Amino acid sequence: MNTRPKEATQFGIQQQLAMESSGIGRVAPLEAVLFDIDGTMAISDPFHHRATSEMLLKVGYNNGVPITPEFGMAHMAGRSNEQIGRFLFPDWDQARLDAFFAEKEALFARYAGEGLREIAGLTALCRWADERGLKRAAVTNAPRANAELMISILGLTDFFQLVVTAEECERFKPFPDPYLRSLELLGVSPEHAVVFEDSTTGVQAGVAAGMPVVAIAQESREDKLLAVGATLVIRDYEDPKLWIALDRLGTAKPEAAAEANGTHTQL
């Protein structure tokens, strides 16, 4: 099955040639795809912002003045609860922080269950990876319970062979530990894997682990992600630039994937 958007085959030759210098081609043949979750697989920021804002108002943070989405993107996006807690409440003890984030994550789970949706084109990309027998992992700074919740809502529980959370590693993103652990568990070299991310901390982690990183971002954030090492920045998974890059990677054919895996994931 051809899962690529038709527009990808119509993309100009100049753009195709430009992609050859993007750096993604160095991982050929591709063996694994590693995905962040929040903001990379799903549009989750609004739900995080709503839950966090309510909790901060409850404890009187910033003298009761609500935080803005821009504040959240600058200081929370891509970071673990431990990192966020140290920034917001440097004087709080661990028990108080744990209670705060337990309530916040419960709120997030409720709100996400009401309307979490995938980044456009994610299902097509996952199908493409499955057909080619690629190994795949979700790698996140989020707590495991909410990571698995989001994956379940997106219908991708059976797609991922493993989920690695930063709380299981010695260091969080932007350190490479979560991605290095994923590679070890998958039995894949960084020379044959690609990372999908959306935050500066995530991009830094993937780059530090030795892999090219495809970043999901709007134009306003593109320069920032390129500055920290993103190989390619796309708007979503329907972006023709992504499919041109993937076309240039050697991967197993769908028939070989079926023989290796026994069956395909139902997506």
RAGINOR-V336872 format. One record per pair of residues at least 12 apart in sequence whose ideal C-beta (glycine too) atoms are under 10 Angstrom apart, sorted by the first residue. I is the first residue (numbers start at 1). GAP is how many residues later the second one is. D is the distance in whole Angstrom. If there is no record, write none. Layout:
I|GAP|D, I|GAP|D
//
This chain:
1|123|10, 1|126|7, 1|127|9, 1|130|7, 1|253|7, 1|263|10, 2|122|10, 2|126|9, 2|129|10, 2|252|10, 3|118|9, 3|120|9, 3|121|5, 3|122|8, 3|123|9, 3|124|5, 3|125|5, 3|126|9, 3|127|9, 3|128|7, 3|240|9, 3|251|10, 3|264|9, 4|117|10, 4|120|7, 4|121|9, 4|124|7, 4|234|9, 4|236|9, 4|238|9, 4|239|5, 4|240|9, 4|242|8, 4|243|8, 5|115|10, 5|116|7, 5|119|7, 5|232|9, 5|233|5, 5|234|9, 5|235|7, 5|237|9, 5|238|7, 6|234|10, 6|237|10, 7|231|8, 7|232|9, 7|233|5, 7|236|8, 8|230|9, 8|231|9, 8|232|4, 8|233|9, 8|234|8, 8|235|3, 8|236|6, 8|237|10, 8|238|9, 8|239|8, 9|231|9, 9|234|8, 9|235|9, 9|238|9, 10|230|8, 11|228|10, 11|229|4, 11|230|8, 11|232|8, 11|233|6, 12|228|9, 12|232|10, 15|225|8, 15|226|7, 15|229|7, 16|224|9, 16|225|9, 16|228|5, 16|229|9, 16|231|9, 16|232|9, 17|227|10, 18|223|9, 18|226|9, 19|213|8, 19|221|10, 19|222|7, 19|223|9, 19|225|5, 19|226|5, 19|227|10, 19|228|9, 19|229|7, 20|224|9, 20|225|9, 20|228|7, 22|190|8, 22|192|9, 22|208|10, 22|209|6, 22|210|5, 22|219|8, 22|222|9, 22|223|6, 22|226|9, 23|189|5, 23|190|9, 23|206|10, 23|207|10, 23|208|4, 23|209|8, 23|222|9, 24|170|7, 24|187|10, 24|188|5, 24|189|9, 24|190|7, 24|207|6, 24|208|6, 24|217|10, 24|218|9, 24|220|10, 24|221|5, 24|222|8, 24|224|7, 24|225|7, 25|187|9, 25|206|10, 25|220|8, 25|223|5, 25|224|7, 25|225|10, 26|165|7, 26|166|10, 26|185|10, 26|186|7, 26|205|9, 26|223|10, 27|162|9, 27|163|8, 27|164|6, 27|165|5, 27|166|6, 27|167|6, 27|183|10, 27|184|7, 27|185|6, 27|204|10, 27|222|7, 27|223|10, 28|163|9, 28|164|8, 28|220|7, 28|221|5, 28|222|5, 28|223|8, 29|103|10, 29|105|10, 29|163|6, 29|220|7, 29|221|4, 29|222|6, 29|223|8, 30|99|9, 30|102|8, 30|104|6, 30|105|10, 30|158|10, 30|162|6, 30|163|7, 30|164|6, 30|216|8, 30|218|10, 30|219|4, 30|220|7, 30|221|5, 30|222|9, 31|101|10, 31|102|9, 31|103|6, 31|104|6, 31|155|8, 31|156|9, 31|157|5, 31|158|8, 31|160|9, 31|161|4, 31|162|6, 31|163|10, 31|218|10, 31|219|10, 31|220|8, 31|221|9, 32|97|9, 32|102|6, 32|103|4, 32|104|6, 32|105|7, 32|129|9, 32|150|8, 32|151|8, 32|154|6, 32|155|9, 32|156|4, 32|157|9, 32|158|9, 32|160|7, 32|161|4, 32|162|8, 32|163|10, 32|179|9, 33|92|8, 33|93|9, 33|95|9, 33|96|5, 33|99|10, 33|101|6, 33|102|8, 33|103|5, 33|104|8, 33|127|10, 33|155|10, 33|160|7, 33|161|6, 33|162|8, 33|163|7, 33|181|9, 33|213|10, 34|101|9, 34|102|7, 34|103|5, 34|104|8, 34|105|5, 34|126|10, 34|128|10, 34|130|9, 34|144|9, 34|145|6, 34|148|6, 34|149|8, 34|152|8, 34|154|9, 34|156|10, 34|159|6, 34|160|7, 34|161|5, 34|162|7, 34|163|9, 34|172|8, 34|175|9, 34|177|7, 34|179|9, 35|87|9, 35|90|9, 35|91|9, 35|94|10, 35|101|7, 35|102|7, 35|103|5, 35|104|7, 35|105|9, 35|116|9, 35|121|9, 35|124|10, 35|125|8, 35|128|10, 35|147|10, 35|159|10, 35|160|8, 35|161|5, 35|162|8, 35|179|10, 35|181|10, 36|42|8, 36|102|8, 36|103|6, 36|104|6, 36|105|8, 36|106|9, 36|111|10, 36|137|8, 36|142|9, 36|143|10, 36|159|8, 36|160|7, 36|161|5, 36|162|6, 36|163|7, 36|165|10, 36|166|5, 36|167|9, 36|169|9, 36|170|8, 36|177|10, 36|179|10, 36|180|9, 37|101|6, 37|102|8, 37|103|5, 37|104|9, 37|105|6, 37|109|9, 37|110|6, 37|111|10, 37|112|10, 37|113|5, 37|114|7, 37|117|9, 37|119|10, 37|123|10, 37|126|9, 37|128|10, 37|159|10, 37|161|10, 37|165|10, 38|39|8, 38|40|7, 38|70|10, 38|74|10, 38|102|7, 38|103|8, 38|104|6, 38|108|9, 38|109|9, 38|112|7, 38|160|8, 38|161|8, 38|164|9, 39|34|9, 39|38|7, 39|39|7, 39|80|8, 39|158|8, 39|159|4, 39|160|7, 39|163|9, 39|177|7, 39|178|9, 40|38|9, 40|79|7, 40|82|9, 40|98|9, 40|99|10, 40|100|9, 40|155|9, 40|156|5, 40|157|6, 40|158|4, 40|159|8, 40|162|7, 40|174|9, 40|175|9, 40|176|5, 40|177|10, 40|197|10, 41|75|10, 41|77|6, 41|78|6, 41|81|6, 41|84|10, 41|85|9, 41|97|7, 41|99|9, 41|106|10, 41|109|7, 41|110|8, 41|113|6, 41|115|8, 41|119|10, 41|155|8, 41|157|9, 41|175|9, 41|196|9, 42|70|8, 42|74|5, 42|75|7, 42|76|6, 42|77|7, 42|80|8, 42|108|5, 42|109|9, 42|111|8, 42|112|6, 42|114|10, 43|69|10, 43|72|9, 43|73|7, 43|74|6, 43|75|8, 43|76|7, 43|77|9, 43|193|10, 44|33|10, 44|64|8, 44|67|9, 44|68|6, 44|72|6, 44|73|9, 44|75|10, 44|98|9, 44|102|9, 44|106|7, 44|109|10, 44|154|10, 45|24|7, 45|27|7, 45|28|7, 45|31|9, 45|32|7, 45|153|9, 46|23|8, 46|26|10, 46|65|8, 46|66|9, 46|69|8, 46|70|9, 47|60|9, 47|61|5, 47|62|9, 47|63|9, 47|64|4, 47|65|5, 47|66|9, 47|67|8, 47|68|8, 47|69|7, 47|99|10, 47|103|10, 48|21|10, 48|24|7, 48|28|7, 48|29|8, 48|36|10, 48|56|9, 48|57|10, 48|59|10, 48|60|6, 48|63|9, 48|64|9, 48|94|9, 48|98|10, 49|17|10, 49|18|8, 49|19|9, 49|20|6, 49|22|9, 49|23|5, 49|24|9, 49|27|8, 49|28|10, 49|59|10, 49|62|10, 50|57|8, 50|58|8, 50|60|10, 50|61|6, 50|62|10, 51|52|9, 51|53|5, 51|54|8, 51|55|8, 51|56|4, 51|57|4, 51|58|9, 51|59|8, 51|60|6, 51|61|9, 52|15|7, 52|19|10, 52|20|7, 52|24|7, 52|32|8, 52|36|9, 52|48|10, 52|49|9, 52|52|6, 52|55|8, 52|56|8, 53|13|5, 53|14|6, 53|15|9, 53|16|9, 53|18|10, 53|19|8, 53|51|10, 53|54|10, 54|12|9, 54|49|9, 54|50|8, 54|53|6, 54|57|10, 55|33|10, 55|45|6, 55|46|8, 55|48|6, 55|49|5, 55|50|10, 55|52|7, 55|53|10, 56|15|10, 56|32|8, 56|33|10, 56|44|9, 56|48|9, 58|42|9, 58|45|8, 58|46|10, 59|29|9, 59|30|8, 59|33|10, 59|37|9, 59|41|7, 61|27|7, 61|28|8, 62|26|9, 67|21|9, 72|12|10, 73|126|9, 73|127|10, 73|148|8, 74|126|10, 75|12|6, 75|13|8, 76|12|9, 76|123|10, 77|64|10, 77|121|8, 77|122|5, 77|123|8, 77|124|8, 77|125|9, 77|144|10, 78|62|9, 78|63|6, 78|64|10, 78|94|10, 78|95|7, 78|96|8, 78|119|8, 78|120|7, 78|121|3, 78|122|7, 78|123|4, 78|124|5, 78|125|9, 78|126|9, 78|127|9, 79|62|6, 79|63|10, 79|87|9, 79|93|7, 79|94|8, 79|95|9, 79|120|8, 79|121|10, 79|122|6, 79|123|10, 80|21|10, 80|60|9, 80|61|4, 80|62|8, 80|63|8, 80|85|9, 80|86|5, 80|87|7, 80|91|10, 80|92|5, 80|93|8, 80|98|10, 80|121|9, 81|16|8, 81|17|9, 81|19|9, 81|20|4, 81|21|9, 81|23|8, 81|24|8, 81|60|8, 81|61|8, 81|62|7, 81|65|10, 81|85|10, 81|86|8, 81|91|10, 82|12|9, 82|15|8, 82|16|10, 82|19|9, 82|59|9, 82|84|8, 82|85|8, 82|90|7, 83|58|8, 83|83|9, 83|89|6, 83|90|9, 83|91|10, 83|118|8, 84|13|9, 84|16|10, 84|17|8, 84|20|9, 84|57|9, 85|12|4, 85|13|9, 85|15|7, 85|16|7, 88|12|9, 101|42|8, 102|41|9, 105|37|9, 105|38|6, 105|40|7, 105|41|6, 105|44|9, 106|39|9, 106|40|9, 108|34|9, 108|35|10, 108|38|6, 108|41|9, 108|42|9, 109|34|10, 109|36|8, 109|37|6, 109|40|6, 109|41|9, 109|44|10, 112|34|8, 112|37|7, 112|38|6, 112|41|7, 113|36|8, 113|37|10, 113|39|10, 113|40|7, 115|38|9, 116|33|9, 116|34|6, 116|36|10, 116|37|5, 116|38|7, 117|36|9, 117|37|8, 118|32|10, 118|35|9, 118|36|5, 118|37|9, 118|38|9, 118|118|9, 118|119|9, 119|35|10, 119|77|9, 119|79|9, 119|97|6, 119|115|10, 119|116|9, 119|117|5, 119|118|6, 119|119|9, 120|96|10, 120|115|8, 120|116|4, 120|117|6, 120|118|5, 120|119|9, 121|113|9, 121|114|10, 121|115|5, 121|116|3, 121|117|4, 121|118|8, 121|121|8, 121|122|9, 122|32|7, 122|33|10, 122|34|8, 122|74|9, 122|94|10, 122|114|8, 122|115|5, 122|116|9, 122|145|10, 123|31|8, 123|32|8, 123|33|8, 123|36|9, 123|114|8, 123|144|6, 124|113|7, 124|114|8, 124|119|9, 124|143|9, 125|71|8, 125|111|10, 125|112|5, 125|113|9, 125|117|8, 125|118|9, 125|121|8, 125|142|10, 126|28|9, 126|29|9, 126|30|6, 126|33|5, 126|34|9, 126|111|9, 126|139|8, 126|141|5, 127|32|9, 127|137|8, 127|138|8, 127|139|10, 127|140|5, 128|109|9, 128|115|9, 128|118|7, 128|123|9, 128|126|9, 128|139|10, 129|30|8, 129|65|10, 129|117|9, 129|122|9, 129|128|9, 129|136|9, 129|138|10, 130|28|10, 130|29|7, 130|124|9, 130|127|7, 130|128|10, 130|131|8, 130|133|10, 130|134|5, 130|135|5, 130|136|9, 130|137|6, 131|120|9, 131|121|9, 131|122|8, 131|123|4, 131|124|9, 131|125|10, 131|126|6, 131|127|8, 131|130|10, 131|133|7, 131|134|9, 131|136|10, 132|114|10, 132|117|9, 132|118|10, 132|119|4, 132|120|5, 132|121|7, 132|122|7, 132|124|8, 132|125|5, 132|128|10, 133|118|8, 133|119|5, 133|120|9, 133|121|8, 133|122|10, 133|123|6, 133|124|3, 133|125|8, 133|126|8, 133|127|5, 133|128|6, 133|131|9, 134|27|10, 134|52|10, 134|54|9, 134|58|10, 134|59|9, 134|60|9, 134|115|10, 134|117|7, 134|118|8, 134|123|8, 134|127|10, 135|25|10, 135|26|6, 135|27|9, 135|47|9, 135|48|9, 135|50|10, 135|51|5, 135|52|8, 135|53|6, 135|57|9, 135|58|8, 136|20|9, 136|23|7, 136|24|6, 136|25|6, 136|26|8, 136|46|10, 136|50|8, 136|57|10, 136|129|9, 137|23|6, 137|24|6, 137|25|5, 137|26|7, 137|27|6, 137|41|9, 137|42|9, 137|44|9, 137|45|4, 137|46|8, 137|48|7, 137|49|6, 137|51|9, 137|56|9, 137|58|10, 138|12|9, 138|13|6, 138|18|8, 138|21|9, 138|22|5, 138|23|9, 138|24|8, 138|25|5, 138|26|7, 138|27|9, 138|44|9, 138|58|10, 139|21|10, 139|23|9, 139|24|8, 139|25|5, 139|26|8, 139|27|8, 139|30|10, 139|34|8, 139|38|10, 139|39|5, 139|40|6, 139|41|10, 139|42|8, 139|43|5, 139|44|10, 139|56|8, 139|57|10, 139|58|9, 139|63|8, 139|66|8, 139|67|9, 139|70|9, 140|23|7, 140|24|8, 140|25|6, 140|26|7, 140|27|10, 140|33|8, 140|38|7, 140|62|9, 141|24|7, 141|25|4, 141|26|8, 141|28|10, 141|31|5, 141|32|5, 141|33|10, 141|37|7, 141|58|9, 141|60|7, 141|61|8, 141|64|9, 142|21|10, 142|23|7, 142|24|8, 142|25|9, 143|22|7, 143|23|9, 143|24|7, 144|19|7, 144|20|9, 144|21|5, 144|22|10, 144|23|7, 144|24|8, 145|20|9, 146|19|9, 147|13|10, 147|16|6, 147|17|9, 147|18|6, 147|19|10, 147|20|10, 148|12|10, 148|15|6, 148|17|9, 151|12|7, 155|111|9, 155|112|7, 156|109|8, 156|111|8, 157|108|10, 158|107|5, 158|108|7, 158|109|9, 159|106|5, 159|107|9, 159|108|7, 160|105|9, 161|21|10, 161|24|9, 161|25|7, 161|104|10, 162|19|9, 162|20|7, 162|23|6, 162|24|7, 163|19|9, 164|13|9, 164|14|5, 164|15|8, 164|16|10, 164|17|5, 164|18|5, 164|19|10, 164|20|10, 164|21|7, 164|22|10, 165|13|7, 165|16|10, 166|12|5, 166|15|9, 166|39|9, 168|13|7, 169|12|6, 169|13|10, 171|34|9, 172|29|8, 172|33|8, 173|24|9, 173|26|8, 173|27|10, 173|28|5, 173|29|5, 173|30|9, 173|31|7, 173|32|4, 173|33|8, 173|35|9, 173|36|10, 174|25|9, 174|26|7, 174|27|4, 174|28|8, 174|29|8, 174|30|4, 174|31|5, 174|32|9, 174|33|9, 174|34|7, 174|54|8, 175|26|9, 175|29|8, 175|30|6, 175|33|7, 175|34|9, 176|14|9, 176|28|8, 176|29|5, 176|30|8, 176|31|8, 176|32|4, 176|33|4, 176|34|8, 176|35|9, 177|28|8, 177|31|9, 177|32|8, 178|24|9, 178|27|7, 178|28|10, 178|31|8, 179|14|9, 179|16|7, 179|18|10, 179|23|9, 179|26|6, 179|27|6, 179|28|9, 179|29|8, 179|30|4, 179|31|9, 179|32|7, 179|34|10, 180|25|9, 180|28|9, 180|29|5, 180|30|9, 180|31|10, 181|28|9, 182|13|9, 182|27|9, 183|26|7, 183|27|9, 183|28|8, 188|23|10, 189|21|9, 189|22|10, 190|16|9, 190|19|6, 190|20|4, 190|21|5, 190|22|9, 191|19|7, 191|20|8, 192|19|9, 192|57|9, 192|58|10, 193|13|9, 193|16|9, 193|17|9, 193|18|5, 193|19|9, 194|12|9, 194|17|6, 194|18|6, 194|19|8, 194|20|6, 194|37|8, 194|38|9, 194|51|9, 194|52|9, 194|55|8, 195|12|8, 195|14|8, 195|15|10, 195|16|5, 195|17|7, 195|18|5, 195|19|7, 195|20|9, 195|35|9, 195|36|9, 196|17|8, 196|18|5, 196|19|8, 196|20|7, 196|38|9, 196|41|8, 196|46|9, 197|16|5, 197|17|7, 197|18|6, 197|19|7, 197|20|9, 197|28|8, 197|31|10, 197|33|8, 198|16|10, 198|17|6, 198|18|4, 198|19|6, 198|23|9, 198|27|8, 198|32|10, 198|35|10, 199|16|8, 199|17|10, 199|18|9, 199|22|9, 199|25|10, 199|26|8, 199|29|9, 200|15|9, 200|17|10, 200|21|9, 200|24|6, 200|25|6, 200|27|8, 200|28|5, 200|29|9, 200|30|9, 201|27|9, 202|13|8, 202|14|10, 202|23|9, 202|26|9, 202|28|10, 203|12|6, 203|14|10, 203|21|9, 203|22|6, 203|23|9, 203|24|9, 203|25|5, 203|26|6, 203|27|5, 203|28|9, 203|30|9, 204|21|10, 204|24|5, 204|25|7, 204|26|10, 205|24|10, 206|22|10, 206|23|8, 206|24|9, 206|25|9, 207|21|7, 207|22|4, 207|23|8, 207|24|8, 208|21|8, 211|20|9, 212|17|9, 212|18|9, 212|19|4, 212|20|8, 212|33|9, 213|12|8, 213|15|9, 213|16|7, 213|17|5, 213|18|6, 213|19|8, 213|20|9, 214|16|7, 214|17|6, 214|18|5, 214|19|8, 214|20|6, 214|23|9, 214|25|9, 214|27|9, 214|28|7, 214|31|8, 214|32|9, 215|13|9, 215|14|9, 215|15|4, 215|16|8, 215|17|7, 215|18|5, 215|19|7, 216|14|10, 216|17|8, 216|18|6, 216|19|7, 216|20|7, 216|21|8, 216|23|9, 216|26|10, 217|13|8, 217|16|6, 217|17|8, 217|18|8, 217|19|10, 218|15|9, 218|17|7, 218|18|10, 219|14|9, 219|16|8, 221|12|8, 222|12|9, 222|13|9, 231|14|9, 232|12|10, 232|13|6
//
